[in-house]
Amino acid sequence: MPMLSPQEAAERYRIDDLAQIPSPSLVIFVDLVRENLRKMVEMVGDPARLRPHVKTHKMPAIVRMALEEGITKHKCATIAEAEMLAQAGAPDVLLAYQAVGPNVDRIVRLLTTYPKTTFRAVVDELEPARALSDAVSRVGRSIPTLIDLNVGMNRTGIIPGPEADALYAEIARLPGLEPDGLHAYDGHSSDPDLNQRRSLVMRIVEQVTAMRDRLEAQGLPVPRIVMGGTPPFPIYAGLDLPNLECSPGTVVLHDVGYGAKFTDLPFTPAALLLGRVASRPKPGLLCLDIGTKAVASDPMGDRVAVLGIPDAKLGRQNEEHLMVETPAAADFPPGTPVLAIPVHICPTCALHREALAIQGGTIVDRWPVIARDRTLTI
């Protein structure tokens, strides 16, 4: 993402009355969120080909904005996110994290509490599949279930091959489970070079479609293939692959980390942090109140890009402090507002109870980050 001039930053991220906003605060620019959602739809050509991941924002307000743009399918990682989606009116929710322990029964409670939402599950081993089958069968329900494939991320999933084929066939036999397709997340498809990313994606697509073809040859339905996060999203978006659902997440709000690394992503950071100069402990040094309790301490190194401070060089960061070296420190007395774009927005959102929604320079709403909690009512 190219650095903005002070004038460009002031125009894009205008807030007319900063005095009323405490710091540090998470601020979201509504028009930029909508612009990002529309770019997602434009890239895939049809909102039915989208299943964005809500782990980035965790907010009902943004789910409702997506629904207004025709995006009806969503993906999530936690029971709380799944419930938040149902409460926001999402009709189709994939819980892309294998349920174990008490979460199996929590899925059953989701099914019975929110009958207007279709919930989908993933499994990557037989025993969790049996546990889910037993739980939903006890209440006379069923749940569409996808195989979670390990296509090189080595985090979850089963490697495509005979064992994965056999597991999918077992899903078709287990009561209460409906074979619903393949889930293949490739977070490792993250080479900055678009051609390198495309090469890896096409090898993954070859694996996954070969498995689909084998399953369909056995008479097993494969109604959907859910693939890709944010870095490979432009590649998947351009594929003519039947029943493909693309699942980017970060692009809805976007951030400096992906913006700098993947210049082919045509999205704009829409969520910023408002901080203030708290102290000037010595000449050339500012202390901002944007510590690790306001912005994710992930990745290592700089966690934000500060706007409007000339030649800013970020130093150490503590829980409530961020040190910034600048030759212009004398121009920034204590209390001066400072906007900063997070390097990694997803875990940053989870640090805030609410976000201030900004439109036309004005605070128009307060958006609770509901699904940052692990439990809502279920």
Residue, then its C-alpha position, 0 to 999 in steps of 0.5 A: m500500500p503506497m504511503l499517503s501524503p498528509q493531505e490524502a490521509a486527511e481527506r480519506y480519513r476525515i473525522d470532524d470532531l476528534a475532541q469527543i473520541p477517547s483514545p485509543s479507539l478503533v474507528i471504522f470508515v463506513d464508506l470504505v468498508r462498503e467500497n471493499l465489499r463491492k470490490m470483492v463482489e466485482m472481482v468474483g462476478d457474482p456474490a454467490r461465489l463469496r463466503p467471506h470470513v468474519k473473524t476479521h471484524k466480528m461485527p453484526a453491522i458489517v455482516r448486515m452491510a455484506l447482506e445488503e451487497g448480496i453476500t449471503k454466505h459466510k464463514c467463521a471460526t468460533i461458535a460465538e462468530a456463528e451465533m453472531l452471524a445468525q443474530a445478524g440475519a445471515p442465512d448460510v454459515l460455515l463453521a470452518y473449525q472442527a468441533v471437539g469437546p463441549n463445542v459439539d453440543r453447542i453446535v446442536r444448540l445453534l441448530t435448534t436456536y436459530p432454525k432460519t440459518t443453515f449451519r455447516a460444519v467441517v471434520d478431518e477425522l472419523e471420531p469427531a465426525r461420529a461425535l457430531s453425528d451422534a449429537v445432531s441425531r439425538v435431536g432429530r436434526s442433520i447438518p451439512t458437513l464438509i471435509d477439511l483438507n490439509v493442502g499444505m498449511n499443516r494446521t488442520g485438515i486431512i491430506p487429500g488422498p484415499e483416507a480423505d476419500a474414505l472419510y467423505a464416504e463415511i460422512a455420507r453413511l453417518p446419520g445426521l451428517e450430509p456430505d456437503g463438499l470440500h474446504a481447503y484453506d491455503g494460508h501458506s499461499s502468501d508469496p508476494d509475487l503474484n505468479q508464484r502465488r498463482s503457481l501454488v494455487m493451481r497445484i492446490v486446485e489440481q489436488v482438490t478437483a481430483m478428489r472431487d472427481r473421485l468422489e463424484a465417480q463414486g456417486l457422492p455429491v460434492p455441492r461446494i468447494v470452499m477455498g482461499g483466504t485473502p492473499p490468493f483471493p484474486i487468483y481464485a476469483g478469476l477461476d472458472l471452477p463450478n461451485l467454488e466459494c471464495s473466502p477472503g476475510t481481511v479485505v473487508l477492513h484491510d490493513v497495512g500488512y497485506g497492503a504492503k505485501f500484496t500490491d495486487l489486492p485493490f482494497t483500502p484500509a477502512a479500520l484505524l486506531l485513533g491515539r494521542v500523544a501522551s508525552r514527549p520524554k525528550p527532544g525528538l521522541l513522542c509517546l503515543d497511547i497505542g500500546t499492545k492492548a490497543v493493537a495486536s502484537d502480531p507481527m513482530g516489528d512495527r504494528v502500525a503505520v502512523l499517519g501525519i507524523p513526518d519521518a516517523k520511526l517506531g520504537r519500543q511498544n508496551e501495553e499502553h505506550l508506543m514510542v515514535e522518533t521524529p524530528a518534528a516532535a516539537d510540533f506534536p504537544p501532548g493531546t495531539p490526535v494521531l491516526a494509525i493503520p494496523v499492520h494486522i487488523c484481525p486480532t486488533c478488532a478483537l481487542h476492542r469492545e466497540a468501533l466508532a463508525i465514521q461517515g462523512g467525517t461524523i460518528v454515525d454509530r457505535w458498532p459492538v465487536i460482539a464475537r470477540d467473546r468466546t460465548l454469546t448465549i450458547 
